[in-house]
Amino acid sequence: MKEMFKKFKDNKFIQDWVIPFATAGILFLILTKFVFFGIRVPTPSMVPTINVGDRMFTTHIYNYDNLKRGDIIVFQNKEENDGRLVKRLIGLPNEEIRIERDGTIYVDGVKLEESYVVNQVDKNGKYPLMNIGTFKVPEDAYFFLGDNRAGSRDARYWDDPYVYKDELISKVRFRFWPLSDFGKLK
């Protein structure tokens, strides 16, 4: 047994290549399982903030108290067949969200300033048909909308407009593709 250990210890290939690559692979698996993962956006619902085909790094959500309005979140939605969705967090637990016919949003009676929304109307200059009115966000839920309001299937269209804590997956941190747009998202 001592002789076999000595051969292993003296083998430069194992020390220089196998051990470092195995360590890197294990570290990569741990980080992608528990800390972050990449996501590709397949729809224009977040244009102009996120374009079709953009790729981003996200971090898993462990502390829900750190979520704030304006964060871009990845979540599972039971009503959409796409699986994971990427939308902007608009309403926090226990808040009242009011959506006017022109798309203006009020949170607890205060108008929400949304510089990231540029497509409030469709290509014909009309506001899309949607659920408007007042939404009272439940204790353990959140309210999400896409930045491309004229082209986003979001809380305004779902039968249950809320996303619950157990459906939240991760928070978008920065875009890594395309390289021309590399950086933190706003």
C-alpha positions in Angstrom: 0.0 0.0 0.0 2.9 2.4 0.8 4.4 1.7 -2.6 1.1 2.5 -4.4 0.8 5.8 -2.4 4.3 6.7 -3.3 3.6 6.1 -7.0 0.6 8.3 -6.8 2.5 11.0 -5.0 5.3 10.9 -7.6 3.0 10.9 -10.6 3.3 14.5 -12.0 0.4 14.1 -14.5 -2.0 13.4 -11.6 -0.7 16.2 -9.5 -0.5 18.7 -12.3 -3.6 17.9 -14.3 -6.1 15.4 -12.8 -6.3 16.9 -9.2 -6.6 20.6 -10.3 -9.3 19.7 -12.9 -11.2 17.5 -10.6 -11.1 20.2 -7.9 -12.3 22.8 -10.3 -15.1 20.6 -11.5 -16.3 19.9 -8.0 -16.1 23.5 -7.1 -18.1 24.5 -10.2 -20.8 22.0 -9.4 -21.2 23.3 -5.9 -21.3 26.9 -7.0 -23.9 26.3 -9.7 -26.0 24.2 -7.4 -26.1 26.5 -4.4 -24.8 30.0 -5.4 -25.3 31.0 -9.0 -26.3 29.9 -12.4 -26.6 31.3 -15.9 -29.9 32.0 -17.7 -30.7 32.8 -21.3 -33.8 35.0 -22.1 -35.9 33.6 -24.9 -38.6 36.3 -25.1 -38.8 40.1 -25.6 -40.8 40.7 -22.3 -37.9 42.6 -20.7 -36.8 44.7 -23.7 -35.0 47.2 -23.6 -33.4 46.1 -20.3 -32.8 42.5 -21.4 -32.9 41.5 -25.1 -33.8 38.2 -26.6 -30.8 35.9 -26.4 -29.0 37.8 -23.6 -27.3 35.6 -21.0 -27.0 36.5 -17.4 -25.5 35.3 -14.2 -28.0 35.0 -11.3 -27.6 34.2 -7.6 -30.0 31.9 -5.7 -32.4 33.7 -3.3 -31.9 32.6 0.3 -33.0 35.8 2.2 -36.3 37.1 1.0 -36.0 40.2 3.2 -33.2 41.5 0.8 -35.5 41.6 -2.2 -36.6 45.1 -3.2 -38.8 46.7 -5.8 -37.0 47.0 -9.1 -35.0 43.8 -8.7 -35.0 41.5 -11.8 -35.9 38.0 -10.6 -36.1 34.5 -12.1 -39.0 32.5 -10.9 -41.2 29.5 -11.8 -44.7 30.2 -12.9 -47.4 27.6 -12.9 -49.5 29.3 -15.6 -46.8 29.8 -18.2 -45.4 26.8 -20.2 -42.0 28.4 -20.6 -40.9 27.2 -17.1 -38.6 29.9 -15.7 -39.6 33.5 -16.2 -37.5 36.7 -15.8 -39.5 39.8 -14.7 -39.1 42.9 -12.6 -40.3 42.9 -9.0 -43.0 45.6 -8.7 -45.0 44.6 -5.6 -43.7 43.3 -2.2 -45.7 41.3 0.4 -48.7 43.2 1.8 -48.5 46.1 -0.7 -51.4 47.4 -2.8 -50.6 47.7 -6.5 -53.0 49.8 -8.7 -52.6 49.7 -12.5 -54.4 52.4 -14.4 -55.7 52.0 -18.0 -52.7 54.0 -19.4 -50.3 51.6 -17.6 -49.4 54.0 -14.8 -48.7 52.0 -11.6 -49.3 53.1 -8.0 -47.8 51.3 -5.0 -49.8 52.0 -1.8 -51.1 55.1 -3.5 -47.7 56.5 -4.6 -47.0 56.7 -8.3 -44.1 54.4 -9.3 -41.5 56.0 -11.5 -40.3 53.5 -14.0 -37.6 54.8 -16.3 -36.9 51.3 -17.5 -40.3 51.0 -19.2 -40.3 52.3 -22.8 -42.9 50.1 -24.5 -46.1 51.0 -22.7 -48.2 50.8 -25.9 -48.2 48.3 -28.8 -47.0 49.1 -32.3 -50.4 50.5 -33.2 -50.2 53.0 -30.3 -52.8 51.1 -28.2 -52.5 49.9 -24.6 -52.7 46.1 -24.5 -55.8 44.4 -23.1 -54.9 43.5 -19.6 -56.2 43.2 -16.1 -56.2 46.6 -14.6 -57.3 47.8 -11.2 -56.1 47.1 -7.7 -54.1 44.0 -6.5 -53.4 43.3 -2.8 -50.2 41.3 -2.7 -50.5 38.5 -0.1 -48.1 38.0 2.8 -45.9 35.4 1.2 -46.1 36.6 -2.4 -44.8 39.1 -4.9 -46.1 41.0 -8.0 -44.0 41.0 -11.2 -44.2 42.8 -14.6 -42.1 42.8 -17.7 -40.3 46.0 -18.8 -41.8 45.7 -22.3 -45.3 46.2 -21.1 -46.8 46.0 -24.6 -45.2 42.6 -25.2 -45.1 40.9 -21.8 -47.3 38.1 -20.4 -47.0 38.9 -16.7 -49.1 39.4 -13.6 -51.7 41.4 -15.5 -52.7 38.3 -17.5 -52.3 35.4 -15.1 -55.3 34.0 -13.3 -53.3 34.2 -10.1 -51.3 37.4 -10.5 -48.9 36.6 -7.6 -45.7 34.7 -7.4 -45.1 33.0 -4.1 -41.8 32.6 -2.2 -41.4 28.9 -3.0 -41.6 29.8 -6.7 -38.7 32.3 -6.6 -35.4 31.0 -7.9 -32.7 33.7 -8.3 -31.9 37.3 -8.7 -30.3 38.6 -11.9 -26.9 40.1 -11.1 -25.2 40.9 -14.5 -25.3 40.2 -18.2 -22.3 38.3 -19.6 -23.5 38.0 -23.2 -23.4 39.7 -25.6 -20.0 41.1 -24.6 -21.0 44.5 -25.9 -23.6 44.8 -23.1 -21.5 43.1 -20.4 -22.2 44.4 -17.0 -24.7 45.0 -14.2 -28.4 45.4 -15.1 -30.4 48.3 -13.9 
